[in-house]
Amino acid sequence: MALVQDGFGFSHSYERRVWRDVKKGYSHFQNGDIGIAKISPCFENRKSTIFYGLPNGIGAGTTELTILRPIVVDAEFYLFLFQSIWYITEGTKDFTGVVGQQRVNKEIFTSLVIPVPPIAEQKRITTEIKRYFHFVELIEHNKETLIRNTLTTKSKILELAMQGKLVPQDPADEPADEMLKRINPKANIITDNPHSWNIPETWCWCQLGDLFNHNTGKALNSSNQDGQEYEYITTSNVYWDRFELDSLKKMFYKDSEIDKCKVVKGDLLVCEGGDVGRSAIWNMDFPIMIQNHLHRLRPISDGILASLYLYLFRLYKEKELIGGKGIALQGFSSNTLHKLVVPCIPKNEQKRIVAKIEKLYSVLDKIGASLQS
């Protein structure tokens, strides 16, 4: 066999000298053979294996498999070589067939010049690769654990926030019940604790409808063409704390429907259907209209921060207090939303809570982004 020495001290050989072709009508293989899919997507995804533990030591499969049997190369070494970026790049240069069903050109297995160190060195290289791959797997596992921990930490932050444990109370703050009576004299202050956690003495329980003016949008009716056409959003455009506004549709709104269905900057939008309770704050500098499966919540006073109740909806959703299975509040009609029992918190403390949540979330988001990159 003619070998060519390169500048790194590796020997090179044409692959047809290294492998014996064993395909005869079917792709026959035996223990120790390498199987490689011919279809290009599998090739690009490094779909290959070494056969072990075959019944009677032999097997046969579709002709879409290329079978390689080592002669002067360690099978595991070649498998790692095949899965390398260099090999994949070389293999994708000469695809045959149509897009989506392209096949690896057989020349990649018969003419490509590959590095062939001595067998003993191949085994040492393979051992080192496995050792480093083990480290990589440990790192990936730890990354997944850390990502899960960041999500768990966010949930814990919300729990502490809505229990009054995230920031200290300030005795100088106006108590929540006095603030509520001042901004909404008709509000019903709830004295019994409706949930499984306690709140500070300076807070109180009330109905969500005592803090927000709310309504849903207009039902889609293609036969109704009275009024003027406006773009609108529905539940499919609302995600947690963000919006997707591609390909917005339009419908007709009468003058009498504009105020009810128009969303302006600062409004809190909550899904009635779909992922019930999913929420986001409209922070755009332009107004938008809504369809009937969205609730529009507008604070009755600047003493109520919509951003705080966005976080509250996230917590309630996680605790299955809205939209969960087997609970009292399965639906989310306007009446159900209005009667949802929530904590009313002193104005300045609301600001401190939101600022603290945003600060902690920012740190966790940076950790999550670095783990994903």
C-alpha positions in Angstrom: 0.0 0.0 0.0 1.4 3.4 -1.0 1.3 5.9 1.9 2.0 9.6 1.7 3.7 11.3 4.7 2.3 14.8 5.7 3.9 17.6 7.6 2.4 16.4 10.9 3.9 12.9 10.7 0.6 11.2 9.8 0.4 8.7 7.0 -2.3 9.2 4.4 -3.9 6.6 2.2 -6.7 6.5 -0.3 -9.8 5.1 1.4 -10.3 2.4 -1.2 -7.0 1.0 0.1 -8.3 1.1 3.7 -11.8 -0.4 3.3 -13.1 -3.5 1.6 -16.4 -3.1 -0.2 -18.8 -5.8 1.1 -22.1 -4.6 -0.6 -23.7 -7.2 -2.9 -27.3 -6.4 -3.5 -27.9 -5.7 0.2 -25.8 -3.8 2.7 -24.3 -6.8 4.6 -22.4 -6.0 7.8 -20.8 -7.8 10.7 -19.6 -6.9 14.2 -17.0 -4.2 14.0 -18.2 -2.7 10.7 -19.2 0.9 10.4 -22.6 1.8 8.9 -23.1 5.3 7.4 -26.4 6.6 5.9 -26.2 7.7 2.3 -29.0 10.3 2.5 -27.4 13.7 2.9 -29.3 15.0 6.0 -28.2 12.0 7.9 -24.6 12.5 6.7 -24.7 16.1 7.8 -26.1 15.1 11.2 -23.2 12.6 11.5 -25.5 9.6 11.4 -23.1 6.7 11.7 -22.4 3.8 14.0 -20.2 0.8 14.7 -22.2 -2.5 14.8 -21.8 -4.5 17.9 -23.7 -7.5 19.4 -25.3 -8.7 16.1 -27.1 -12.1 16.2 -24.6 -14.6 14.9 -22.2 -11.7 14.3 -23.8 -10.7 11.0 -26.6 -8.6 9.6 -28.1 -7.0 6.5 -29.9 -3.8 5.8 -31.1 -1.3 3.2 -28.8 -0.3 0.4 -29.2 3.2 1.7 -26.4 2.2 4.1 -22.7 2.3 3.2 -20.8 -0.4 5.1 -17.1 0.1 5.8 -14.9 -2.7 7.2 -11.6 -1.7 8.8 -8.4 -3.2 7.3 -5.6 -0.9 8.5 -7.6 1.6 10.6 -9.3 1.4 14.0 -13.1 1.6 13.5 -13.6 4.1 16.4 -10.8 6.3 15.1 -12.4 6.5 11.7 -15.9 7.1 13.2 -14.6 10.1 15.0 -12.8 11.3 11.8 -16.1 10.8 9.8 -18.0 12.9 12.3 -15.5 15.8 12.2 -16.2 19.1 10.6 -13.5 18.6 8.0 -14.9 15.3 6.8 -18.5 16.6 6.7 -17.3 19.6 4.7 -15.5 17.4 2.2 -18.5 15.1 2.0 -21.0 17.8 1.2 -19.0 19.2 -1.8 -20.2 16.5 -4.3 -23.7 15.6 -3.3 -25.8 13.9 -6.0 -29.6 14.0 -6.4 -32.3 16.6 -5.8 -32.4 18.9 -2.8 -33.9 17.2 0.3 -33.0 13.7 -1.0 -29.3 14.3 -1.9 -26.9 11.4 -1.4 -23.3 11.2 -0.4 -21.2 10.6 -3.5 -19.4 7.3 -3.3 -16.2 9.0 -4.1 -16.0 10.3 -0.6 -15.4 6.6 0.5 -13.1 5.6 -2.3 -10.9 8.7 -3.2 -10.7 11.0 -0.3 -7.3 11.3 1.2 -7.5 10.8 5.0 -5.0 10.9 7.9 -3.9 7.4 9.1 -1.6 7.4 12.1 -0.2 4.1 13.3 -2.8 1.8 14.8 -1.5 2.3 18.4 -1.7 6.1 18.0 -5.2 5.8 16.6 -6.2 4.0 19.7 -4.5 6.6 21.9 -6.3 9.4 20.1 -9.6 7.6 20.4 -9.1 7.2 24.1 -8.4 10.9 24.5 -11.4 11.9 22.5 -13.6 9.8 24.6 -12.2 11.3 27.7 -12.8 14.8 26.5 -16.3 13.9 25.3 -17.0 12.6 28.8 -16.1 16.1 30.1 -18.2 17.8 27.5 -21.2 15.6 28.4 -20.8 16.5 32.1 -20.6 20.2 31.2 -23.8 19.9 29.0 -25.6 18.1 31.8 -24.5 20.8 34.3 -25.7 23.4 31.8 -29.1 21.9 31.6 -29.3 21.7 35.4 -28.3 25.3 35.7 -30.9 26.4 33.1 -33.6 24.5 35.0 -32.3 26.2 38.2 -32.6 29.6 36.7 -36.3 28.9 35.9 -36.9 27.6 39.3 -35.2 30.6 40.8 -37.4 32.9 38.8 -40.5 31.1 40.2 -39.1 31.4 43.7 -38.5 35.1 43.3 -42.2 35.6 42.3 -43.4 33.6 45.3 -41.3 35.7 47.7 -42.4 38.9 45.9 -46.1 38.1 46.4 -45.6 37.1 50.0 -44.0 40.4 50.8 -40.6 38.8 51.4 -38.6 40.1 48.4 -38.2 43.7 49.7 -38.8 45.1 53.2 -41.9 47.0 54.1 -41.6 50.7 54.8 -43.8 52.0 57.7 -44.0 55.4 56.0 -45.9 53.8 53.0 -49.7 54.4 52.9 -51.3 51.0 53.8 -52.9 49.2 50.9 -56.4 49.2 52.3 -56.3 53.0 52.8 -54.9 53.5 49.3 -57.6 51.2 47.8 -60.4 53.1 49.6 -59.0 56.3 48.3 -58.7 55.3 44.7 -61.8 53.1 44.5 -64.3 53.7 47.3 -66.5 50.9 45.9 -63.7 48.3 46.3 -64.5 45.2 48.3 -61.6 44.6 50.7 -61.4 40.8 51.5 -60.6 40.0 55.1 -60.3 36.2 54.7 -57.1 34.8 53.3 -58.1 33.1 50.0 -54.8 31.5 49.2 -52.1 29.3 50.8 -49.7 32.0 51.6 -49.8 35.0 53.9 -49.2 38.7 53.1 -47.9 41.5 55.2 -50.2 43.5 57.4 -49.7 46.6 55.2 -51.2 44.7 52.3 -54.8 43.6 51.7 -56.7 41.1 49.5 -59.2 42.4 46.9 -60.7 41.5 43.6 -58.7 42.2 40.4 -61.6 44.2 39.0 -61.3 46.6 41.9 -57.8 47.6 40.6 -58.3 47.5 36.8 -60.9 48.6 34.4 -61.2 45.7 32.0 -63.0 44.4 28.9 -62.6 42.1 26.0 -62.4 43.1 22.3 -64.7 42.5 19.4 -65.7 39.1 18.0 -64.7 38.5 14.4 -67.6 38.7 12.1 -66.8 38.7 8.4 -70.3 39.8 7.4 -70.0 42.9 9.6 -68.4 45.6 7.5 -69.7 48.7 9.3 -67.2 51.3 10.4 -63.5 51.5 9.6 -60.9 48.8 9.2 -58.2 48.5 11.8 -55.4 46.0 12.4 -56.1 43.8 15.5 -54.3 41.3 17.7 -55.6 38.2 19.3 -54.3 35.5 21.6 -51.9 34.1 18.9 -50.0 37.4 19.0 -49.6 37.5 22.8 -46.7 35.7 24.5 -45.4 36.1 28.0 -44.2 39.7 28.3 -43.9 40.1 24.5 -45.9 40.2 21.2 -45.5 38.7 17.8 -46.9 41.2 15.3 -46.2 39.6 11.9 -49.0 39.4 9.4 -51.7 41.2 11.4 -55.2 41.0 10.1 -57.9 43.7 9.9 -61.6 43.9 10.8 -64.2 46.7 10.9 -64.8 48.7 14.1 -67.6 51.1 14.6 -66.9 54.5 16.2 -68.8 53.2 19.3 -66.4 50.2 19.6 -63.1 52.1 19.3 -62.6 53.1 22.9 -63.6 49.6 24.2 -61.3 47.7 21.8 -58.3 50.0 21.5 -55.1 49.2 23.4 -52.7 52.0 24.3 -49.2 52.0 25.8 -49.2 50.6 29.4 -52.3 48.4 29.0 -52.1 44.9 30.4 -53.4 42.2 28.0 -54.5 38.8 29.3 -55.5 35.8 27.2 -59.1 34.5 27.8 -58.5 31.5 25.5 -55.6 29.5 24.2 -53.0 29.6 27.0 -55.4 31.0 29.5 -53.9 33.8 31.6 -50.8 34.4 29.3 -50.1 38.1 29.6 -48.1 41.0 28.3 -48.0 44.8 28.6 -48.5 46.8 25.4 -45.4 49.1 25.4 -45.6 50.2 21.8 -45.9 53.9 21.0 -48.9 53.2 18.7 -52.4 51.9 19.6 -53.8 48.5 18.4 -57.2 46.9 18.4 -58.1 43.6 20.1 -60.3 40.7 19.3 -62.7 39.3 21.9 -60.5 36.5 23.3 -58.2 39.1 24.9 -58.8 41.0 28.1 -57.6 44.6 28.2 -56.7 45.7 31.7 -56.1 49.4 32.5 -55.2 50.5 36.0 -57.8 52.6 37.7 -55.1 54.8 39.2 -51.4 55.4 38.9 -51.2 53.8 42.3 -51.5 50.4 40.5 -48.6 49.1 38.5 -49.6 46.9 35.6 -46.0 45.5 35.5 -46.4 44.0 39.0 -49.7 42.3 38.1 -48.0 40.9 34.9 -45.7 39.1 37.3 -48.6 38.1 39.5 -50.4 36.5 36.5 -47.2 34.5 35.8 -47.1 33.2 39.4 -50.9 32.4 39.4 -50.4 30.5 36.1 -47.6 28.4 37.6 -49.6 27.7 40.7 -52.6 26.7 38.5 -54.8 29.4 40.0 -55.8 30.3 36.5 -56.0 28.0 33.5 -55.1 24.8 35.4 -56.9 21.5 35.3 -59.3 20.4 38.1 -59.5 23.8 39.7 -62.3 26.2 40.3 -61.1 28.8 37.8 -60.8 26.8 34.6 -62.4 29.4 32.4 -61.3 33.0 32.2 -64.4 35.0 31.4 -64.7 38.7 32.2 -66.6 37.8 35.4 -64.0 35.3 36.5 -61.2 37.7 35.8 -63.0 40.5 37.7 -63.4 38.2 40.8 -59.9 36.9 40.8 -58.5 37.5 44.3 -55.2 39.3 44.3 -53.0 41.2 46.8 -53.3 45.0 46.9 -49.9 46.4 47.8 -48.8 49.9 48.8 -47.8 52.0 45.8 -44.2 52.6 46.7 -43.7 49.0 47.7 -45.0 47.9 44.3 -42.3 50.0 42.7 -39.6 48.4 44.9 -40.8 44.9 44.2 -40.9 45.4 40.4 -37.4 47.0 40.5 -36.1 44.1 42.5 -37.6 41.4 40.3 -36.3 43.1 37.1 -32.8 43.3 38.7 -32.7 39.7 39.7 -34.3 38.5 36.4 -31.7 40.5 34.4 -28.9 38.6 36.2 -30.6 35.2 35.6 -31.3 36.1 31.9 -27.6 36.8 31.4 -26.7 33.5 33.0 -29.2 31.7 30.8 -28.0 33.5 27.6 -24.4 32.5 28.4 -25.4 28.9 29.0 -27.3 28.8 25.7 -24.5 30.4 23.6 
